[in-house]
Amino acid sequence: MKYRVLNTKEKKKVLELLEQRFGFDDKLGYTFLQSAAKIYLANRELFDFDIESLRINNLGVYFCEIIGQDVRLSVEGSQLIGPKAKKNVVELNSDEFNAWLKGMNINVDVDYDGFVIVKHGNDYAGCGRVKNNELKNYLPKTRRISKEA
């Protein structure tokens, strides 16, 4: 994968999208890397090493994807942003949350559409998209619960 370090102006644009969508107005003390439309976060100390001579599959943690003028958070991105998000956070009850973890879409009663952070109690479980009061599940198949434990 080819990664490109975002400059200050590009990082500011990502933070503006987070502020518009989720009301997140805090700072993130990470280096932002981009590969296609995906944004990754890494510690600045990573660049103290000669990474060009290493065989690396992935660099940093997948944070979000930029889709037009909107942003879709990864599960880890929702865990970083969620506690300080002021809007577009959907709280699910236990039954809804269990259905969400199995990959099902959930009916919700909200007055907005678009990407939202999915929350249950103190847990943030990624990002979904609300359209016509239906929360579309964006949880990756590899992270879903496939059967009862």
N, C-alpha and C positions, 0 to 999 in steps of 0.2 A: 504494500500500500504506500502511496505517496502522501505525505503529510506536509501541510504548509502552516507555519506559525502565523496566527492572525496578528496584525498590527493593532495599535491602540484604537484607531478609528473603527476597524472591523469588529474588535471586541466590544466597543461601545455600542455598535449597532445590535449585536446579539443581546447585550444587556437591556437595550431599549425595547427589543421585542419581548423579553421576559417581563419587563415592567408593564408594557401594554397588555399582554395576555394574562399575566398572573399577579400583577401588582407587586412584583418582587423588585425592591429598590435598594437592596444590599449589594455589597461587593463580593466577588469571588476571587480569592487569592491564588488563582491558577493560571497557567499558560493555556491559551486556547489554540487548539490545532484543528485544521480542517482537512477532510478528505472527501471530495465530492460535496454533497450537501450536508454531510454529517460533521458534527462538532465534537471534539474530544477534549478532555481536560487532563493536564499533567502538571506535576510540580516543576518549578523552574530549575531545581537541582538536577533534573534529568539531563539537562544540556551541559552539565559539567563533565559528562562522559563523552567519549568518542563513539556515538551511536552509529555512525556511518560504517564502522568496521564490524558491527554486530548483525547477526541475522535475526530480525525482529518481525513477528507476525502482526502484532498490534502495539500501539503506542498510546498510553493514557487510558482513560476510562471513557466509554461512549456516553455522551452527555445529552445531546439533542440533535434533531434534524431540522434544518431550515426549509420550510415549504412556502415558497412565495414570500409573503410578508407575515408569515406566521411561524410558530415554533412548536414542535412536538418533542416532549421530553422523554428520555429513556427512563427505566425504573430507577436507576441511580440518580439521574437528573431530578426526578420527582422527589427523591429522598433528600437531595441537597436544597432544592428550592422550596419544597412543600411547607416546611415549618415557618417560613417567612412570607409565604404567598398570602396575599390579601383578597384575591378574587379568583373565580373560576376553579374552585376546589369543591368536588362533589364528595360528600360524606355518605358512605354506604353502611347499612346495618349488617349484622353478622350473616344473615341468609343471602343478602345481595352480594356481600364480599366473597362468600364461598362460591357463589355462581360466577362471579367475576374471575376468580382464580381458576375456574374450570374453562374459561374462554367464552362465556355467554355474554350477550348484550343485555343491558339492564334498562328498564323503564325508570326514568327519573322525572321529578317535577321541578324543573328549573326554568328560568326565563331568559336563557341565553343559549347560543349555539357556538360550536367551535371546540378547540382542544381544552381539556380540563385535567386537573390533577385528581387522581382517585385516592381517597383516604378512608381508612377504617380505624377509629380510635387514634392511636399515635403512629400508625403504620401508613406509609405512602407506597402505593403499589403501581406506580406508573402513570401513564397518560391515556386518556380515552378521548373520543370525540362525540359531543352531543349534537344530535340533529333531530329535530321534531320530538324532543323529550325522550329520545332513545340514546343511551350511552353505548357507543360502539366500542368494542373491546380491541385494544391495540397491544395487549400483552402477548409477547412472543410465545409461540407454541412450545418452545423448549422450557419455558418457565411456568407453564400451566400445570395444574394438578390434573392428572389423567384418571385417577381412581381414588376411592375412599381409602384412607389409611386404617 
